[in-house]
Amino acid sequence: MYDLGPPLDAEVEEGTNLLLSGPALSGKTGLAFDILATGVRNDEGVIVVSNTDGAKRVFENLSKRFDYTDRPVAVVDCVTRQQGVNEARDDPQVRYTSSPIDMTGVGIKFSELLEEFYETQGIQYNRVVLDSLSTLLMYSDLQTVFRFLHVFTGRVQSVDGLGLYAIDSGAHDDKTMNTLKQLFDGVIETHENGEPTANLPR
């Protein structure tokens, strides 16, 4: 089981994928990183796929919650090279893709890291955050994003991981939200005021 930690104080089965939905600035990424912090304290692996911030900022945000030195923590950075920093090179903790649109590249880099943690290092439990689906939908149509996520969530499930996928609920119509929800086992909602609420699998 994966402990989601406070404020949710709930557990979910291995291989669970959760949609993290809420309006802009309602703390979705912060909550996702808090859930990652709970995992790091349990010696679990952590992978952040970020198409909103570069790796440097992701690590800064993570470091406010836990010390990631010598821990199995890694980032797939979909932003830095798109911003023109072409000399950005892959290292053990960061993999770079050309842009958020390069979903094939994202899938490959993510799989590399997951394989490294799960198979090479033998880390049985791994938590994954994809931030954010709204960025993917800005660049691609719903069908393409759905196909990409179908493979991505399947990969997380295949290694008994925990996947969290942030989306700005106010930026998409009901059809888009309902289509994407089919891919997930449950939904965590953040609110501008008050604690997050969760509809988790039983």
C-alpha positions in Angstrom: 0.0 0.0 0.0 1.0 3.6 -0.6 0.5 6.0 2.3 -0.7 9.4 0.9 0.2 11.2 4.2 -1.4 14.3 5.6 -3.8 15.9 4.9 -5.5 13.0 3.1 -4.4 10.3 5.6 -5.4 7.5 3.3 -3.7 4.6 1.6 -4.1 3.2 -1.9 -3.1 -0.1 -3.5 0.1 -0.6 -5.6 -0.4 0.3 -9.3 -2.9 3.1 -8.6 -3.1 6.2 -10.9 -4.9 9.3 -9.4 -6.0 12.5 -11.1 -5.1 15.6 -9.1 -7.7 18.1 -10.2 -8.4 21.6 -9.1 -8.6 25.3 -10.2 -5.4 27.3 -10.8 -3.4 28.2 -7.7 -5.3 25.8 -5.5 -2.1 23.9 -4.4 -2.2 20.9 -6.7 1.6 20.7 -7.2 2.3 21.4 -3.5 0.0 18.6 -2.5 1.6 16.2 -5.1 5.0 17.1 -3.7 3.8 16.5 -0.1 2.6 13.0 -1.2 6.1 12.5 -2.7 7.7 13.5 0.6 5.8 10.8 2.4 7.2 8.3 -0.1 10.8 9.5 0.3 10.5 9.1 4.1 9.6 5.5 3.4 12.6 5.0 1.1 10.5 4.9 -2.1 11.6 6.2 -5.5 10.3 9.5 -6.8 10.1 10.7 -10.4 8.6 14.1 -11.4 7.8 14.6 -15.1 7.5 18.4 -15.3 6.3 20.4 -18.3 5.7 23.5 -16.2 9.0 24.1 -14.4 12.6 23.2 -15.2 14.4 20.6 -13.1 16.2 23.3 -11.0 12.9 24.8 -9.7 11.4 21.3 -9.2 14.4 20.4 -7.0 14.1 23.7 -5.1 10.4 22.9 -4.4 11.2 19.4 -3.3 14.1 20.5 -1.1 11.6 22.5 1.0 10.0 19.2 1.9 12.9 16.7 2.2 16.6 16.2 1.6 16.8 14.4 -1.7 20.6 14.0 -1.6 21.6 10.4 -2.2 17.9 9.5 -2.6 16.3 7.9 -5.7 14.7 11.1 -6.8 14.7 12.2 -10.5 13.1 14.7 -12.9 12.1 14.5 -16.5 12.5 18.1 -17.6 10.4 19.1 -20.6 11.0 22.8 -20.3 14.7 23.8 -20.2 15.7 22.8 -23.7 12.6 24.4 -25.1 13.7 27.7 -23.4 16.9 27.5 -25.5 19.3 25.9 -23.0 20.6 23.4 -25.5 23.7 22.4 -23.5 21.5 20.8 -20.8 22.7 17.2 -20.6 21.2 14.2 -19.0 22.6 13.1 -15.7 21.5 10.4 -13.1 18.9 12.8 -11.6 17.7 14.7 -14.6 16.5 13.6 -18.1 15.8 16.4 -20.7 13.3 16.3 -23.5 13.1 18.8 -26.4 9.7 20.2 -25.4 6.4 19.3 -23.7 5.1 18.4 -27.2 7.6 15.6 -27.5 5.5 13.0 -25.8 7.4 10.1 -27.4 10.6 11.6 -25.8 8.9 12.0 -22.5 7.7 8.4 -22.5 11.2 7.1 -23.3 13.0 9.2 -20.7 10.4 8.3 -18.1 10.7 4.6 -18.8 14.5 4.9 -18.5 14.3 6.3 -15.0 11.6 3.9 -13.9 13.7 1.0 -15.2 16.8 2.4 -13.4 14.9 2.6 -10.1 12.7 -0.5 -10.3 14.9 -3.0 -12.1 18.5 -1.8 -11.6 18.3 -0.4 -8.1 15.6 -2.8 -7.0 13.3 -0.1 -5.6 10.0 -1.8 -5.2 7.8 1.3 -4.6 8.0 4.3 -6.9 5.9 7.5 -6.9 5.4 9.5 -10.1 4.0 13.0 -10.6 3.1 14.4 -14.0 2.7 18.1 -13.9 0.6 19.0 -15.8 -1.9 17.5 -18.1 -3.2 21.0 -18.9 0.1 21.8 -20.5 -0.1 18.7 -22.7 -3.6 19.6 -23.8 -2.5 23.1 -24.7 -0.1 21.7 -27.3 -2.0 18.6 -28.4 -5.5 17.3 -29.1 -7.4 15.2 -26.5 -7.1 12.0 -28.5 -3.2 12.2 -28.6 -3.0 13.1 -24.9 -5.4 10.2 -24.1 -3.3 7.7 -26.0 -0.1 9.0 -24.4 -1.6 8.7 -20.9 -3.0 5.3 -21.6 0.5 4.0 -22.1 2.0 6.1 -19.3 -0.5 5.0 -16.6 -0.1 1.4 -17.8 3.6 1.7 -17.3 3.1 3.0 -13.7 0.6 0.2 -13.1 3.0 -2.5 -14.4 5.7 -1.7 -11.8 3.1 -1.4 -8.9 3.8 2.4 -8.8 1.7 5.3 -7.6 0.9 7.9 -10.3 -0.4 11.5 -9.7 -1.4 13.6 -12.6 -2.2 17.3 -12.1 -4.8 19.1 -14.2 -6.3 22.6 -14.0 -10.0 21.7 -13.8 -11.1 25.2 -14.8 -9.2 25.2 -18.1 -11.1 22.3 -19.7 -14.7 21.4 -20.7 -16.7 18.5 -19.2 -16.0 16.3 -22.2 -12.3 16.6 -21.8 -12.4 16.0 -18.1 -14.8 13.0 -18.3 -12.7 11.4 -21.1 -9.5 11.7 -19.1 -11.1 10.5 -15.9 -11.6 7.1 -17.5 -7.8 6.5 -17.2 -7.6 7.0 -13.5 -8.5 4.9 -10.5 -9.6 7.9 -8.4 -9.6 11.6 -8.1 -8.1 14.0 -5.6 -9.6 17.5 -5.8 -7.9 20.7 -4.4 -10.0 23.8 -3.5 -9.2 27.4 -3.3 -10.4 27.3 0.3 -10.3 24.3 2.6 -8.6 20.9 2.6 -8.4 18.7 -0.5 -11.1 16.0 -0.9 -10.5 12.5 -2.4 -12.6 9.9 -4.2 -10.2 7.0 -3.9 -10.6 3.4 -5.1 -12.0 1.0 -2.5 
